[in-house]
């Protein structure tokens, strides 16, 4: 069933790329394995998905240990990270998708033994239930990171409102793309900001049409698995 689901997702991805005149090669699908066990995650890797994500530190460490025979998995932490847990996880991951405060950035700088590729989390729609910076605060925050040599801002991340209309989804993702362009105009060496992490199971085709380079897919992959 996972194989069938993956085929369906890839078909949707191809259509979204075609309609927006983009290359499928420019979009990386991250398999979000938080709702499944190691066996299902291993099946996904065997099907060719090399980017996996968890939103909790303990679950990511558990999955990574259980899948250690697969050498080329890229691990993404997509959930919010408490400062006290930074030392447990930061050198175990390849990407962190939820950088949302200067204090967290400083803790990462303190604990990291390598350069950590980070996405700044942006709360485009201003929902109180969501973490992340307001749009207008993103560039000032990024500029404060200039002296933190263990942090590289590779992009921006957002989550669209659940159940939003297509019009709202397009607008939300487009705003993140426009914000990325604003950051890029500054040509900051520590913040290449070439990536956009946006789009999940229910809205990724629209995110791709608006410029997503990483999509985070869980439910659609493991439905009925």
VENHUKA-V306316 format. One record per residue. N is the residue number from 1. SS is DSSP state (alpha for helix, beta for strand, coil for the rest). PHI is phi in radians with two decimals (NA if undefined). OMEGA is omega as a letter, one per 30 degrees, with the letter a starting at -180 (* if undefined). Layout:
<<N	SS	PHI	OMEGA> <N	SS	PHI	OMEGA>>
This chain:
<<1	coil	NA	l> <2	alpha	-1.08	l> <3	alpha	-1.06	l> <4	alpha	-1.14	l> <5	alpha	-1.08	a> <6	alpha	-1.11	l> <7	alpha	-1.07	l> <8	alpha	-1.07	l> <9	alpha	-1.12	l> <10	alpha	-1.09	l> <11	alpha	-1.12	l> <12	alpha	-1.11	l> <13	alpha	-1.11	l> <14	alpha	-1.09	l> <15	alpha	-1.12	a> <16	alpha	-1.13	l> <17	alpha	-1.17	a> <18	alpha	-1.10	a> <19	alpha	-1.22	a> <20	coil	-1.92	l> <21	coil	0.96	l> <22	coil	-2.04	l> <23	coil	-1.61	l> <24	alpha	-1.01	a> <25	alpha	-1.12	a> <26	alpha	-1.51	a> <27	coil	-2.09	l> <28	beta	-1.81	l> <29	beta	-1.58	l> <30	beta	-1.75	l> <31	beta	-1.47	a> <32	beta	-1.55	a> <33	coil	-1.79	a> <34	coil	-1.12	a> <35	coil	-1.73	a> <36	coil	-2.26	l> <37	coil	-1.57	a> <38	alpha	-1.12	a> <39	alpha	-1.07	l> <40	alpha	-1.18	l> <41	alpha	-1.10	l> <42	alpha	-1.11	l> <43	alpha	-1.07	l> <44	alpha	-1.10	l> <45	alpha	-1.10	l> <46	alpha	-1.14	l> <47	coil	-1.47	l> <48	coil	1.87	l> <49	coil	-1.49	a> <50	coil	-1.85	l> <51	beta	-1.97	a> <52	beta	-2.13	a> <53	beta	-2.39	l> <54	beta	-2.31	l> <55	coil	-1.88	l> <56	coil	-2.21	a> <57	alpha	-1.03	a> <58	alpha	-1.10	a> <59	alpha	-1.21	l> <60	alpha	-1.16	l> <61	alpha	-1.09	l> <62	alpha	-1.13	l> <63	alpha	-1.13	a> <64	alpha	-1.08	l> <65	alpha	-1.14	a> <66	alpha	-1.27	a> <67	coil	-2.02	a> <68	coil	-1.12	l> <69	coil	-1.24	l> <70	coil	-1.61	a> <71	coil	-1.39	a> <72	coil	-1.92	l> <73	coil	-1.29	l> <74	beta	-1.72	a> <75	beta	-1.76	a> <76	beta	-2.09	l> <77	beta	-1.70	a> <78	coil	-1.91	a> <79	coil	-1.65	l> <80	coil	-1.18	a> <81	coil	-2.04	l> <82	coil	-1.34	a> <83	alpha	-1.02	a> <84	alpha	-1.20	a> <85	alpha	-1.76	a> <86	alpha	-1.00	a> <87	alpha	-1.11	a> <88	alpha	-1.36	a> <89	alpha	-2.15	a> <90	alpha	-1.12	l> <91	alpha	-1.59	l> <92	alpha	-1.77	a> <93	coil	-2.04	l> <94	coil	-1.76	l> <95	beta	-2.46	l> <96	beta	-2.13	a> <97	beta	-1.74	a> <98	beta	-2.41	l> <99	beta	-1.31	a> <100	coil	-2.33	l> <101	coil	-2.86	l> <102	alpha	-1.21	l> <103	alpha	-1.11	l> <104	alpha	-1.17	l> <105	alpha	-1.05	a> <106	alpha	-1.17	l> <107	alpha	-1.20	l> <108	alpha	-1.09	l> <109	alpha	-0.99	a> <110	alpha	-1.20	a> <111	alpha	-1.72	a> <112	coil	-1.30	l> <113	coil	-1.88	l> <114	coil	-2.58	l> <115	coil	-1.29	a> <116	beta	-1.77	l> <117	beta	-1.43	a> <118	beta	-2.10	l> <119	beta	-1.88	l> <120	beta	-1.40	l> <121	beta	-1.43	a> <122	beta	-2.11	l> <123	coil	-1.70	a> <124	coil	-1.01	a> <125	coil	-1.59	l> <126	coil	1.23	l> <127	coil	-1.20	a> <128	coil	-1.16	a> <129	coil	-1.36	a> <130	coil	-1.91	l> <131	coil	-1.39	l> <132	coil	1.97	a> <133	beta	-1.38	l> <134	coil	-1.19	a> <135	alpha	-0.92	a> <136	alpha	-1.25	a> <137	alpha	-1.67	a> <138	alpha	-1.18	a> <139	alpha	-1.11	l> <140	alpha	-1.01	l> <141	alpha	-1.10	a> <142	alpha	-1.03	a> <143	alpha	-1.14	l> <144	coil	-1.28	a> <145	coil	-1.61	a> <146	coil	-0.97	a> <147	coil	-1.62	a> <148	coil	-1.65	a> <149	coil	-1.37	l> <150	coil	-1.66	a> <151	beta	-2.06	l> <152	beta	-2.08	l> <153	beta	-1.49	a> <154	beta	-1.50	a> <155	beta	3.12	l> <156	beta	-2.11	l> <157	beta	-2.27	l> <158	coil	-2.59	l> <159	coil	-2.11	l> <160	coil	-1.36	l> <161	coil	-1.04	a> <162	coil	-1.16	l> <163	coil	1.33	a> <164	coil	-1.23	l> <165	coil	-1.21	l> <166	alpha	-1.04	l> <167	alpha	-1.07	l> <168	alpha	-1.17	l> <169	alpha	-1.07	l> <170	alpha	-1.00	a> <171	alpha	-1.13	a> <172	alpha	-1.10	a> <173	alpha	-1.19	l> <174	alpha	-1.14	l> <175	alpha	-1.10	l> <176	alpha	-1.16	l> <177	alpha	-1.07	l> <178	alpha	-1.13	l> <179	alpha	-1.15	l> <180	alpha	-1.01	a> <181	alpha	-1.12	l> <182	alpha	-1.10	l> <183	alpha	-1.10	a> <184	alpha	-1.13	l> <185	coil	-1.10	a> <186	coil	-1.47	l> <187	coil	0.89	a> <188	coil	-1.48	a> <189	coil	-1.11	a> <190	coil	-1.54	a> <191	coil	-2.40	l> <192	coil	-1.05	l> <193	coil	0.85	a> <194	coil	-1.56	a> <195	beta	-1.98	l> <196	beta	-2.28	l> <197	beta	-1.69	a> <198	coil	-2.78	a> <199	coil	1.81	l> <200	coil	-2.23	a> <201	coil	-0.92	a> <202	coil	-1.57	a> <203	coil	-2.47	a> <204	alpha	-1.11	l> <205	alpha	-1.05	l> <206	alpha	-1.20	l> <207	alpha	-1.05	l> <208	alpha	-1.12	l> <209	alpha	-1.05	a> <210	coil	-1.68	l> <211	coil	2.02	l> <212	coil	-1.00	l> <213	coil	-1.97	l> <214	beta	-2.22	l> <215	beta	-2.04	a> <216	beta	-1.93	a> <217	beta	-2.05	l> <218	coil	-2.16	a> <219	alpha	-0.92	a> <220	alpha	-1.17	l> <221	alpha	-1.34	a> <222	alpha	-1.86	l> <223	coil	-1.03	l> <224	coil	1.08	a> <225	coil	-1.36	*>>
